[in-house]
Amino acid sequence: MLLLVIYLQHVSSLIIARQNARELAELSAELLWHEIEHWLERFVAVIEGAASFIERRPRAGEEEFLSYLKDTLETNANFLTLYYTTADNSMINASGWTPPPGFDLTKRPWYTAAVGKRGVIITEVFLNASGDHQIVTIAAPIFDAVGNVLGVVGGDLSIKQLGEMLSIFHHSECELSFIVDENRRFILDIEATASEREKEFEALAAEIVSLGRGTVLKNIGGEDVYLAFRPLEKTKWYVATAVLTQRFAPAVQQLTGIFLFAMLLTGVAVFFFGYMQYREVLHPLFALERAVAGVMTTELSDQQIPPSPRSYYEGLVHCINALLRRVEVHAVRLQESQEEQLMLNEELIAVNDELNMSLRQEAVALNASTLERTQWQALFYNTPDAAARFDANGNVVDINAGFGELFGYELGEIEGVNLDDVVARGGHTHEAEQFTEKELSGQSVIAETVRYNYRGEGIDVEFRGIPVVMDGEVRGGFAIYTDIRARKQAEQTLRYLSEHDQLTGLCNRRRFELDVQQLDTVDNLPLTIIMVDADGLKLVNDAFGHQAGDELLKHIATCLTTTFSEGGTISRIGGDEFVLLMPGVDEMRAADMLKKAEAVCESIYISGVPISVSFGMATKTLASESMQTILKQAEDRMYGHKLVESRSVRGSMLASLRTALEERTHETKKHSERLLATSVALGHKLGLSEGKIDELRILSSLHDIGKIGIPDRILNKPGSLTPEEWEIMKRHPEIGYRIANSTHDLFSVKEGILYHHERWDGKGYPIGLKGNEIPLTARIIAVADAYDAMISDRPYRQALSREQAVAELEAGAGTQFDPSIVPLFLEVIA
């Protein structure tokens, strides 16, 4: 029995050690993955910053770009070099390297990959163009305002830097760590390239690429290891770490040694107890037996058993001597009948034998009980879990230290109290009683449940009940409680994140699809579905940025949750789409709630612009109806509503944008009216079609609509703008272009909005068009707007006189303005 307990303890410790090795391998892989991801993201941010700098300065010179790249390279020494390669195969290289003649940089893998992806890329490891480093290249494409490729900015990183980081992690966290790419090449790990292990690691790399992510048990170099691996984002690499399964073996051996030593002490104690039993009980008993036997082989006259001082059987000796005296008294009578004497002798022998047998059985049972109790006590007190021992009535007999730590009780407080009354509460009381009843019937119990500490706080535990059986009879049991609160909390967190939208806190599509299946029952009929779509989300994103778009979605989510708070679920299933599932709600009741929601949503404003929301509703009333059919009906009605309201919604939003623009800038409604009159008159003078005249009417009031996305501190600054502020201000034509491009009513004037700040000599912005490359409507608005701005007061200057403004227009003809339009405009205002 003792050997079996020792063996089970050792096996259990080995299993725990291997599990710890597996968990360490997985944790090491995750930590290394985060280290490398952070390392790469830091350099990706440098490249994106360089790309943004160049993209905002399409007309800047080579010296400005080279200065920026050199400064960036000095502050980011991990890069071997930074360079900008244009679409016409010219290179600006911060390290000074120049390509040899005929070397086509636009054919390099990093260039073609970045252009093809239209975003940041990280290449595979390759030899750089100068042939002196194994590198990876991080590259980002640069486009002009209409999407044409201007070039690619890139930076080279030596993988030796990544190897140094990997080496530090390798020696501190695990026995082996390395990186492979999708072609099964080992990017980093010198040991893996050793010829004697090449085939072994080649097969290992193939398995990693095949599985992609996971943890496997492998034999590497004759030793069993847990290998954990996962792919790196933005690359085609896989990071892997390995931990020896025997990493925790010394701790297991130490624990086994301690256990063996405890068992040895227990054995010594048992031997000492047995020896004392023999010396104090068995030996005197055997001596008494021999004395009694001696009496039986001699004459009865004057026979007495000598008393033994300090013997447990001294009273028995006196009794036997008294019996002998009585026998002696009756000896004379017994001698008269030999048969009676023989019968008496046989009776005495039988009594003696029975007494000896009883004493032997008692001694053996006492020794066995003591040994078994000692073994159970060692396990009971040394387990890290909370454990309690109870008797056949379910009352507490003993508890270990873990029980006190978990539940906060001491033995003196609960000894003799029913265990279920101590740790069970409410709905778990009946369950606890059932578990105890099973144990007392001889059954073991394992279950996850809740038990309560002395403050009445519920604790998630794994409960194991083990009955104590002695001589075929259940004498009580053990209750063992493992604290699983951390695991339960992690499971709840993961479940919530997997089923909820992080922006709005509503259910996501995955949770929505589960709800559709769960709610599709007869008990939930009628079941009403409402589809919701946020009108104008793209316009808000283009005008005010994605942060404003996120605020719009949050406002709609709040509107829905406050209006439809009586039950059901609300889910965000797409970028601007929401779905409500309302069990037990008929169409009439849902329609009333929908009217309230529409009224609340009409009050939503983003930067002064009202937002419209389209709804579509359908109700399932029969079990035979398909949920997909009801969803399609609700969606069709929502899109029908959106189609009917779209034109009025766009008109309302444009009017609000125009009003918001007037409130935030110095350009008044009178300015727009004057600009309208002069630009339309000039259009007629140029003989433009009515279509172009209509474009001029729209441009007169909305050519600066992009300023809605410029901060007020810049728009209304009383003094001159700093270079940084001016760069921000010059973005308003591009913002206006995006607004017009997403609005049907402004689509025809989007180029006029984009190019109205271009100059005749090509020095304008945002593109740098020159001459007749600039649309005619944009050239007309440029002259009319410049004139009206000069004769109007501004926060940073007083208005010019009419003569001064005319002189400025004439001076700018041929440089800033179209020289053929300026004279005609002067005729219009004459």
SVG drawing of the C-alpha trace seen along z (x, -y; Angstrom):
<svg xmlns="http://www.w3.org/2000/svg" viewBox="-50 -102 80 143">
<polyline fill="none" stroke="black" stroke-width="0.4" points="0.0,0.0 2.8,-2.4 4.7,-1.7 1.5,-2.3 1.0,-5.7 4.6,-6.6 4.3,-5.6 1.1,-7.5 2.6,-10.6 5.6,-10.4 3.5,-9.9 1.2,-12.8 4.3,-15.1 5.7,-14.1 2.4,-14.9 2.3,-18.3 6.0,-18.9 5.3,-18.1 2.2,-20.3 4.2,-23.2 6.8,-22.6 4.1,-22.8 2.6,-26.0 6.1,-27.6 6.7,-26.8 3.4,-28.4 4.0,-31.4 7.6,-31.8 6.3,-31.6 3.7,-34.3 6.2,-36.6 8.8,-36.2 6.0,-36.8 5.1,-40.1 8.7,-41.1 9.3,-40.6 5.9,-42.2 6.7,-45.3 10.2,-45.4 8.8,-45.3 5.9,-47.7 8.4,-50.2 10.3,-50.2 7.1,-50.0 6.0,-53.3 9.3,-54.9 8.7,-53.9 5.0,-55.0 6.2,-58.4 8.7,-58.8 6.0,-57.9 3.6,-60.4 6.2,-63.2 7.0,-62.6 3.4,-62.2 2.4,-65.6 5.3,-67.3 5.0,-66.1 6.7,-69.3 9.6,-69.2 13.1,-68.9 15.6,-66.0 17.6,-67.8 14.6,-68.2 13.8,-64.5 17.5,-63.5 17.8,-65.7 14.7,-64.1 15.9,-60.5 19.3,-61.3 17.8,-62.7 15.5,-59.8 18.3,-57.3 20.4,-59.0 17.5,-58.6 16.8,-55.0 20.3,-53.4 18.8,-50.0 18.2,-50.7 21.2,-50.1 19.8,-52.7 16.7,-54.6 15.9,-55.5 13.2,-56.8 12.9,-55.3 10.7,-57.2 8.6,-55.6 11.2,-56.8 13.9,-54.7 15.8,-57.4 16.9,-56.9 17.5,-59.1 19.6,-57.1 20.4,-58.3 23.5,-56.1 24.9,-57.6 24.8,-54.3 23.9,-54.8 22.8,-52.0 25.1,-51.0 24.1,-52.0 21.3,-50.0 20.2,-48.8 16.3,-48.9 15.2,-49.6 11.5,-49.3 12.0,-45.6 13.4,-44.9 11.1,-42.6 10.4,-45.3 9.4,-47.9 7.0,-45.6 5.5,-44.1 4.8,-47.5 3.2,-48.8 1.2,-45.6 -0.2,-45.6 -0.7,-49.4 0.5,-49.4 3.4,-48.6 5.2,-45.3 8.0,-43.4 10.1,-41.3 11.6,-37.9 15.3,-37.7 17.6,-38.4 21.0,-39.8 21.0,-43.5 22.0,-45.1 25.5,-45.9 25.9,-42.2 27.3,-42.8 24.3,-42.1 21.4,-39.6 18.5,-41.9 14.7,-42.4 13.3,-45.5 10.3,-47.4 8.7,-49.5 5.6,-51.7 4.2,-53.1 3.6,-56.8 0.6,-57.9 -0.6,-61.3 -4.1,-62.6 -5.6,-60.6 -3.9,-57.4 -1.0,-57.3 2.3,-55.8 5.0,-58.4 7.5,-55.9 8.4,-53.7 10.1,-54.6 12.0,-51.8 14.5,-50.8 16.9,-47.8 17.2,-46.0 20.0,-43.5 18.6,-40.3 21.7,-40.2 19.8,-42.7 16.8,-40.4 19.2,-37.5 20.7,-39.4 17.3,-39.9 16.4,-36.2 19.6,-35.1 18.9,-37.1 15.4,-35.6 16.8,-32.1 19.1,-32.1 16.6,-33.6 13.3,-31.9 13.7,-28.6 16.1,-25.9 15.6,-26.7 14.0,-29.6 14.2,-30.3 12.3,-31.8 11.5,-30.1 9.9,-31.4 7.2,-29.9 9.9,-28.3 11.0,-26.3 14.3,-28.3 15.7,-29.0 16.0,-32.7 17.6,-32.8 19.2,-30.0 22.8,-29.1 22.4,-25.7 19.6,-24.7 22.1,-25.0 24.5,-22.4 25.0,-19.7 24.5,-16.8 21.0,-18.1 20.1,-19.5 17.5,-16.8 16.0,-16.9 15.4,-20.7 14.3,-20.6 11.4,-18.2 10.7,-20.4 10.4,-23.5 8.1,-21.7 5.8,-20.7 5.7,-24.3 4.8,-25.7 2.2,-23.0 0.4,-23.5 0.9,-27.3 0.1,-27.6 0.2,-25.1 2.2,-23.2 3.6,-19.7 5.8,-17.2 9.0,-16.6 12.3,-14.8 15.2,-17.2 18.8,-16.1 17.7,-13.0 15.6,-15.0 11.8,-15.4 10.7,-19.0 7.4,-20.9 7.6,-23.1 5.2,-26.0 5.0,-28.1 2.8,-30.8 2.9,-33.1 4.1,-36.7 1.6,-39.2 2.7,-41.3 5.4,-38.7 5.6,-35.1 7.6,-34.1 6.9,-31.7 8.4,-32.1 9.0,-29.0 10.3,-28.2 11.1,-24.8 11.2,-23.8 12.6,-20.5 9.9,-18.2 12.4,-17.5 12.9,-21.2 11.0,-20.7 12.3,-17.2 14.6,-18.4 11.6,-19.8 9.7,-16.6 12.7,-14.6 13.0,-16.9 9.2,-16.5 9.5,-12.7 12.5,-12.7 10.6,-14.7 7.6,-12.4 9.9,-9.3 11.5,-10.9 8.1,-11.5 7.2,-7.9 10.4,-6.7 9.7,-8.7 6.2,-7.2 7.7,-3.7 10.1,-4.4 7.1,-5.6 5.1,-2.5 8.1,-0.2 8.6,-1.9 4.9,-1.6 4.9,2.1 8.0,2.6 6.3,1.0 3.3,3.1 5.4,6.2 7.3,5.3 4.4,4.0 1.6,6.2 2.6,9.3 5.7,10.3 4.0,10.3 1.0,12.1 3.3,14.8 5.0,15.1 1.5,15.4 0.7,18.1 3.8,20.1 3.1,19.7 -0.5,21.0 0.8,23.8 3.3,24.7 0.6,24.9 -1.3,27.3 1.6,29.8 2.2,30.1 0.2,31.0 -2.4,28.5 -1.4,28.4 0.1,25.0 0.5,23.9 0.4,20.1 1.5,17.9 4.1,15.5 2.9,11.8 4.7,9.6 5.2,6.0 4.2,3.1 2.5,5.7 -0.8,4.8 -1.9,8.3 -1.4,8.2 -5.1,8.2 -5.5,11.2 -2.7,13.0 -4.6,12.4 -7.7,13.8 -6.0,16.9 -4.3,17.4 -7.7,17.1 -9.1,19.6 -6.2,21.9 -7.0,21.6 -10.5,22.5 -9.4,25.4 -7.2,26.5 -10.1,26.3 -12.2,28.5 -9.3,30.8 -10.3,33.3 -13.8,33.4 -12.6,33.5 -10.3,36.4 -13.4,38.5 -14.3,38.4 -11.6,38.5 -14.0,37.6 -15.0,34.4 -11.3,33.5 -10.5,34.0 -13.5,31.9 -12.3,29.1 -8.8,29.2 -10.2,29.0 -12.4,26.1 -9.5,24.2 -7.4,24.8 -10.2,23.6 -10.6,20.4 -6.9,19.8 -6.7,20.3 -9.7,18.0 -8.1,15.3 -4.8,15.6 -6.5,15.5 -8.5,12.4 -5.5,10.5 -3.5,11.4 -6.3,10.2 -6.6,7.0 -2.9,6.3 -2.8,7.0 -5.8,4.8 -4.4,2.0 -1.1,2.0 -2.8,2.0 -5.2,-0.8 -2.3,-3.0 -0.3,-2.5 -3.2,-3.4 -4.2,-6.4 -0.6,-7.8 -0.5,-7.5 -3.8,-9.3 -2.8,-12.1 0.4,-12.7 -1.6,-13.2 -4.4,-15.2 -2.1,-17.8 0.3,-18.2 -2.1,-18.8 -2.2,-22.4 -5.9,-22.2 -8.5,-22.9 -9.5,-19.6 -11.9,-18.6 -12.6,-15.2 -16.1,-14.5 -17.7,-11.6 -20.6,-9.3 -23.0,-12.1 -21.4,-14.6 -19.9,-16.6 -16.4,-18.1 -13.7,-16.1 -10.6,-17.8 -9.4,-20.5 -6.0,-21.2 -4.3,-24.6 -5.6,-25.0 -9.2,-24.9 -8.5,-27.7 -6.9,-29.9 -9.7,-29.4 -12.7,-29.6 -11.3,-31.5 -12.3,-29.0 -10.3,-27.4 -10.9,-23.9 -12.1,-25.1 -14.9,-27.1 -16.5,-24.3 -15.4,-21.0 -18.5,-18.9 -20.6,-21.2 -22.2,-19.7 -19.8,-20.5 -22.6,-21.4 -23.9,-24.0 -20.4,-25.5 -19.6,-26.0 -22.9,-25.7 -25.5,-28.5 -28.8,-29.0 -29.3,-26.9 -26.1,-25.0 -27.3,-23.6 -29.4,-20.8 -26.5,-20.0 -24.0,-19.7 -26.3,-17.4 -26.6,-15.2 -22.9,-15.0 -22.5,-14.1 -25.2,-11.4 -23.3,-9.8 -20.0,-9.8 -21.6,-8.2 -23.1,-5.5 -19.5,-4.7 -19.4,-6.7 -16.7,-9.2 -17.9,-12.6 -16.2,-15.1 -17.9,-18.4 -17.4,-22.1 -19.6,-24.1 -19.7,-27.1 -18.9,-27.1 -18.9,-30.0 -16.3,-31.4 -17.0,-32.7 -18.1,-36.1 -20.7,-34.5 -18.7,-35.2 -19.1,-32.6 -16.0,-30.8 -15.8,-28.8 -14.2,-25.4 -13.6,-21.9 -15.1,-19.6 -13.8,-16.0 -15.5,-13.8 -13.8,-10.5 -15.5,-8.1 -13.5,-6.6 -14.3,-2.8 -13.0,-0.6 -13.9,3.0 -16.4,2.8 -18.3,-0.1 -18.3,-3.8 -17.0,-5.8 -17.1,-9.2 -15.3,-10.9 -12.9,-13.6 -14.1,-16.8 -11.3,-18.4 -11.9,-21.9 -9.6,-23.3 -9.9,-27.1 -10.7,-27.7 -11.7,-31.4 -8.9,-32.6 -9.8,-30.1 -13.5,-30.9 -12.7,-34.7 -10.5,-34.1 -13.2,-32.0 -15.8,-34.7 -13.5,-37.5 -12.7,-35.5 -16.4,-34.7 -17.4,-38.3 -14.7,-39.6 -15.6,-36.9 -19.2,-37.9 -19.2,-41.7 -18.3,-44.7 -15.4,-46.6 -16.5,-50.0 -20.2,-50.0 -20.3,-47.2 -23.2,-45.6 -23.3,-42.0 -21.3,-41.2 -22.2,-39.1 -21.1,-35.9 -23.3,-36.5 -26.1,-37.6 -26.0,-34.3 -26.2,-32.3 -29.1,-34.4 -31.0,-33.8 -30.7,-30.1 -31.6,-30.2 -34.6,-32.5 -36.1,-30.7 -38.6,-28.8 -42.4,-28.7 -42.3,-30.1 -40.7,-33.4 -43.4,-34.1 -44.2,-36.7 -40.6,-37.5 -39.9,-41.0 -36.6,-41.8 -35.5,-45.5 -32.7,-46.3 -30.9,-49.7 -28.5,-51.5 -26.6,-54.7 -27.0,-57.1 -24.1,-59.2 -21.4,-57.4 -18.9,-57.7 -19.7,-61.5 -19.0,-62.0 -15.7,-60.0 -14.6,-62.0 -15.6,-65.4 -14.6,-65.0 -12.5,-61.9 -13.0,-58.3 -13.1,-59.4 -16.3,-61.3 -17.6,-58.3 -17.0,-56.2 -18.8,-58.7 -21.8,-58.5 -21.9,-54.7 -21.7,-55.0 -24.6,-57.5 -26.8,-55.2 -26.0,-52.3 -27.0,-54.4 -30.2,-55.4 -31.1,-51.8 -30.3,-50.5 -32.3,-53.2 -35.3,-52.9 -35.4,-49.1 -34.6,-48.3 -37.6,-45.9 -35.8,-42.8 -34.3,-41.1 -30.8,-41.6 -29.1,-44.5 -26.2,-43.6 -23.8,-45.5 -23.3,-43.1 -21.4,-45.5 -19.7,-48.8 -23.0,-50.9 -25.6,-48.1 -27.4,-47.0 -30.0,-44.3 -32.6,-44.1 -34.2,-40.7 -37.3,-41.2 -38.9,-37.9 -42.6,-38.1 -43.0,-41.6 -45.7,-41.9 -45.5,-44.2 -47.8,-46.9 -45.9,-47.2 -42.6,-47.2 -43.9,-50.0 -44.6,-52.2 -41.1,-51.5 -39.6,-52.3 -41.3,-55.7 -39.7,-56.6 -36.3,-55.4 -36.6,-57.5 -37.4,-60.6 -34.4,-60.0 -32.1,-59.3 -33.2,-62.6 -31.6,-64.5 -28.1,-63.1 -25.7,-65.7 -22.0,-65.2 -20.1,-68.6 -23.4,-70.4 -24.5,-68.0 -27.8,-66.0 -27.6,-62.3 -30.3,-60.2 -30.9,-56.5 -32.9,-54.1 -35.0,-51.3 -36.7,-48.2 -39.0,-45.9 -40.5,-42.4 -42.2,-40.0 -42.3,-36.2 -45.7,-34.9 -45.6,-31.3 -43.2,-28.5 -43.1,-27.5 -41.6,-30.8 -37.8,-30.9 -35.7,-33.3 -33.7,-34.0 -36.8,-35.1 -37.8,-37.4 -34.3,-38.9 -34.4,-39.5 -37.8,-41.2 -36.5,-43.5 -33.4,-44.3 -35.3,-45.0 -37.7,-47.4 -34.7,-49.1 -33.1,-49.7 -36.4,-50.8 -36.7,-53.4 -33.1,-54.4 -33.8,-54.8 -36.9,-57.0 -35.2,-59.2 -31.7,-59.4 -32.2,-62.6 -33.8,-64.6 -31.2,-63.3 -28.3,-64.3 -29.9,-67.7 -30.3,-68.2 -26.8,-67.1 -25.4,-69.5 -27.4,-72.4 -26.1,-71.6 -22.5,-71.3 -22.9,-74.7 -24.3,-76.3 -21.6,-74.7 -19.0,-76.0 -20.3,-79.6 -20.4,-79.4 -16.8,-78.2 -15.2,-80.5 -15.2,-84.2 -16.9,-83.5 -20.5,-84.8 -23.6,-84.1 -23.1,-87.5 -19.6,-86.4 -21.2,-83.3 -23.8,-85.5 -21.2,-87.9 -19.1,-85.0 -22.1,-83.5 -23.0,-86.6 -19.4,-87.3 -18.5,-83.8 -21.9,-83.1 -21.5,-86.4 -18.0,-85.5 -19.2,-82.1 -21.7,-83.7 -19.1,-86.0 -17.0,-83.0 -19.9,-81.3 -20.1,-78.3 -22.9,-75.8 -25.7,-75.8 -24.2,-72.6 -21.0,-74.4 -22.9,-77.5 -24.7,-75.2 -21.3,-73.9 -20.2,-77.4 -23.3,-78.0 -22.4,-75.0 -18.7,-75.9 -19.6,-79.5 -20.9,-78.2 -19.1,-74.9 -15.6,-75.3 -14.2,-75.5 -16.4,-72.8 -13.2,-70.9 -12.5,-73.5 -15.1,-71.8 -12.3,-69.3 -9.7,-72.0 -9.4,-72.9 -10.9,-76.2 -7.6,-77.4 -6.1,-77.4 -9.2,-78.6 -9.7,-81.7 -6.1,-82.4 -5.6,-86.2 -2.0,-86.1 0.1,-84.3 0.1,-80.5 3.2,-78.5 4.6,-76.2 3.0,-73.2 -0.4,-75.0 -0.2,-75.9 0.4,-72.3 -2.8,-71.4 -4.7,-74.2 -3.6,-73.1 -5.4,-69.8 -8.8,-71.3 -9.2,-70.8 -8.5,-67.1 -11.0,-66.8 -13.6,-68.7 -12.8,-66.3 -13.6,-63.2 -16.8,-64.8 -17.9,-65.6 -16.9,-62.1 -19.1,-60.5 -22.1,-62.8 -24.1,-62.4 -25.2,-66.0 -21.5,-67.2 -20.0,-64.6 -19.8,-66.9 -17.8,-69.6 -15.4,-67.4 -12.4,-68.4 -13.3,-72.1 -13.2,-71.7 -9.9,-69.8 -8.0,-72.2 -9.4,-75.7 -6.1,-76.5 -3.8,-75.5 -1.8,-78.3 -1.3,-79.1 2.4,-78.7 2.2,-75.2 3.2,-76.4 -0.2,-75.9 -1.6,-73.0 -2.5,-70.2 -1.1,-68.6 0.8,-71.4 -1.1,-71.5 -0.3,-74.3 -1.9,-76.2 -4.8,-74.5 -4.3,-71.3 -6.4,-73.1 -10.2,-72.7 -11.8,-75.9 -14.4,-76.2 -11.6,-76.0 -9.7,-78.8 -12.8,-81.0 -13.5,-80.4 -9.9,-81.1 -10.1,-84.6 -13.5,-85.5 -12.8,-84.1 -9.4,-85.9 -10.9,-89.2 -13.8,-89.0 -11.4,-87.8 -9.1,-90.8 -12.0,-93.4 -13.3,-91.7 -12.0,-91.9 -10.1,-88.9 -9.0,-88.0 -5.4,-88.6 -5.8,-91.8 -8.0,-94.7 -9.9,-94.7 -8.1,-96.2 -9.6,-98.9 -11.1,-98.0 -8.2,-99.6 -5.6,-97.6 -7.5,-94.3 -7.6,-95.0 -3.9,-95.8 -3.2,-92.5 -5.3,-90.5 -3.4,-92.2 0.0,-91.4 -1.0,-87.8 -2.2,-87.3 0.1,-84.7 1.5,-83.5 -1.3,-82.9 -4.3,-83.4 -5.2,-82.5 -4.2,-85.6 -7.2,-85.2 -9.7,-85.2 -8.4,-88.2 -9.3,-90.9 -12.8,-89.4 -13.4,-89.4 -12.3,-93.0 -14.9,-93.8 -17.6,-92.0 -16.9,-94.0 -16.4,-97.3"/>
</svg>
